[in-house]
């Protein structure tokens, strides 16, 4: 599977989870589970592509 196809599949799954969560008017534990699923899908993509740069402290900017 090409990287673009894989990313599109992950984004489709994230969108599906988010839409179901919104429509279902989930309670807090269910919302936490949905967010965990989204986080895990993103982690799968990041592991496969080495995209952990966003979490490095030098990439985080603050405004004051």
N, C-alpha and C positions, 0 to 999 in steps of 0.2 A: 504494500500500500504506500503510495506517495505521501510525503509529509503534508502537503496541502489537503489531500483527501482525509488524512488522519485528523488534522486540525478541524476540518469541516465537520467530521463525525463527532468529535468532542464538543464543538460548539453547538451542534444540533442537540446533543444530549443535555448540555447545560441549559439550553433554552427550554427544552421539554420539562426538565426538573423545575425550573423557575416558574414556568407557566402553570404547571399542575399545582405547585405550592401556592401560587397566588389564587387560583380558582378555588382550591379546596379550603381556603381560609384556615390554614394550619395553626395548631397550637404551638407554643414555644418548643417543646421537645421535637415535634415533627419538623418545624422550621430548621432547628439545629441539625437534624438528620439530613435534610435537603442541602443545607450549606456544606455539610461534611462531604456529601456525595460530589458536589460541585468542586470542592477543594481537592478531593482525591482525583477527579478527572483532570484537573489542571496539573496536579503533581505528576500524573502519568505522562502528560505531554511534555512537561518540563524535564523529566528524567530522560525521555527519549531524545530531547533536543538540546540539553545542557543549558536551559534558559533560567538559571538561578540568579542571574545578575541583578534582578529587580530587588532581591532581598539583601544585597550588600549595602552596608551603611553609607558608603560614599555616594550611592545613587539616590539616597533619600534626601530630599530638600525640605526645609521648613520655611514658612513665611511668618514674619513677625511685624 
